[in-house]
Amino acid sequence: MNRIPCFKAYDIRGIVPEELNSELVYKIGRALANYLNAKLIVIGRDIRKSSLELSQALSKGLNDAGCDVVDIGLCGTEMIYFATPFLDADGGVMITASHNPPQYNGLKFVKRNSVPLGYDSGLNEIEKMILNNELGPIKEQNGKTNQKDLMNEFINHLKKFYDPNKIKPFKVVVNAGNGCAGPALNALEKFLPINMVKVYFEPDSNFPNGVPNPLLPENRQSTIDAIKQSGADLGVAWDGDYDRCFFFDEKGNFIEGYYIVAILAKSILKNHPGEKIVYDPRLTWNTIDVVTKAGGIPVISKSGHAFIKQKMREVNAIYGGEMSAHHYFRENSFSDSGLIPFLLILELLSVENAKLSELVDEMIRNYPCSGEINSKIENPAAKLAAIKNKYSDGKIDELDGVSVEYPDWRFNVRMSNTEPLLRLNVESRGNEKLMREKTEELLRFIRS
């Protein structure tokens, strides 16, 4: 079967205009309305140069198919996850390429109640409709597009997750990376007693300070410098569409997302004991340990937002966390948020009367980890099979790539969905030297 190159496993993403352009997005709009039999769709966009034009093309496609559109303008992906059920819409679309380079753009989709719409759950059908030129009729009665500012309603929604009266007047570095987080943080500021040290706050489609992706070590320095210069209690940085947030302690150390999952699980379980917490297979031991001790039930899921959300709905989990800094909440339509973790950590530091370094130090000592290390490989599938063979004396699990467990260390290797990469994660039980040795050993084998 023919494929449209920008249709990916979870969303649509490609270089503008070669792979993704107004003409294709117009067709996507018509096909989406037809596929969902939609009467109302919510759309929003990030700051990229092409986002407004693509948003207008999407609106026109939806309207021509007889579907009304509420356009909430410049926003974060989580505002679409909020607005879709809030407005009782049949679906939502966010125009964003998140942390991809500036020449890219994309579309993320949800159905009613913000259930993900990925390649296996509808995008494949939409692709087929476009390839076969079966977009459905242009309706005599066109849909209408209304602009709506939902920022106040969204900020009110966030108040369900934290108690502003508990939060101390911390000094916090907040780095928006010239993406979309700045306006939302400005709106939140009125309700928080904290002093924000703002870095790269203006949304800027030129990304003058690099693409907002704090997972890249070279993009962390601006946050670290601001913490050290201001003497802040905490640093937080967001990606372009702010569905992920990244934490730095008061010394300027970047804290792996793995440990943030455990901190959030522990704080949520304090008020909701016995609830289920979903986690991904890349790094697991610390999460299982912390969740179990806090009276929760750890539930494993394949990584990736579609799988985590599906698993959370299946078991009615209160929270799900990935070490890649995606955090999902039941009360947020089982969707990920980059602002809720920020608010929960502020509250937790206040209630515990502790610094972030104090909350994670013991976890890092107990379960040191490598963090995710990518290797570009000619034939990732063959290499994965060779790894499984080489480490066949360990306990092997293939839920997501290959996980191998030994009594005192474990690792996970998986293929990227979108690039010829293998992604490696290694952890040990309290033995940093062993973790480093095994990481080196595996990297030598992967890259040989």
C-alpha positions, 0 to 999 in steps of 0.5 A: 500500500502507498504511504504518505511519508509524514503519517507516523505511528502517533501523529503526523510530522514532516518538513514544510512544505515538501512533506506537509503543506496547506493542501495536504492539511486541508484534505486531512481536515475533510477526511478527519471530519468525515471519519469521525462524523464530527459536528465540532472539532477544537484546534490549536497551534504552536509558535512555528512559522507555518502553524497559522497557515496550516491551522487555517487550511485545517479549519477550511477543510473541516468547515467544508465537510460541514464541521464547526471549529473552535480555534483556541489559537496559540496554546500547548498540546495539553490545552487541546486535551483539556478543551476537547472534553470541556467543549464536548467536541468530537475531537481535537487537533494540535498543530505542532512539531514539539521539539523537532527542528524549525523546518518541521511541523505536524498535527496531533489528534484526539477523538472525543474525551481526548482518546488518542487517534494514532496510526493504528486507531484511525490515522491509517483510515484518514491516510487511505481516504486521502490516497483514494481521494475519498474525502467525502462531499463538500457540504452545502451547509458549511461549518463555522470557525469561532476563535475562543480564548480558553486560558482562564478555564484551563487555569481553573482546571489545573487548580484541581491538582494542587492547593495554592495555599500550601505552596511556599514563596520559592524562587523558581527558574522557569524556562519556556525555550521561546515555545508556547509555555510562557503565556500559560505560566504568565496566567498561572503566576497570579495564583502562585506565591512563587517568584518566577525567574523567567528565561526565554519567555517570549514565543518566537518562531525563529527559536533564537536560543535553539529548539526547545528540547531540554532532553538535549544536554546542550539546551540545559545550560541556560536553565542551569546558569539562571539557577546559579545566578539567581540562587533559585530553589528549583529550575523547570524547563519545557519543550515547545508545546509544553506537554513535557517538563524537565526539572533541575535541583537547587544546585543546577543538576538536571534530574532524570525523568525516571526519578520524577515519576517516582516522586510524583507517584509517591506524592499522589499516593499519599492522598490516594493510597491503593491506586494504580500507577502505570510506568514504562519498561525502560527503567523500572526498579525505582518506580516499583520500589517507591510505588509499592512502599507508598501503598500503590499498585505498579502496572507496566505498559509499553512506552509511548503515549497511546499505549500508556493512555490505553493501559491507564484507561484499562486499569483506571490508573490515577497517574502514569509516568514515562522516564521521557518526561511525559506525565499522565493524569486520570483527572486530566482525561488520562492525558499528559501535562507539562504544567501539572507536574510543575504544580505538584512538585512545588506543593510537594517541596513545600509540604515536605519542607525539602529541597528537590536534591534531598527528595531524589538523592536516595533514589539516585543512590539506590538505583543509579541509571544511565539515562537514555543513550541513542546509537545510530545503527544500519540495521536496528532489528538485527542488532536487537536480535544479537543483543538478545542472544548475547544476554540470553542468560538473563531474564528476558522480557520483550514487552517493548524492545528487549529488557534483560534483568540480572540480580543486580543490574538490568537494561532495556534496548528498543528501536526508535519509531521514527529513526534508525536508532537504538535507545539504551537504558541501564540501571543497577541496584545501588552500584554506580560503577557496575551501571557505568561498566555495563553501559560501556559494555553494551554501547561497545557491542551496539556500536561495533 
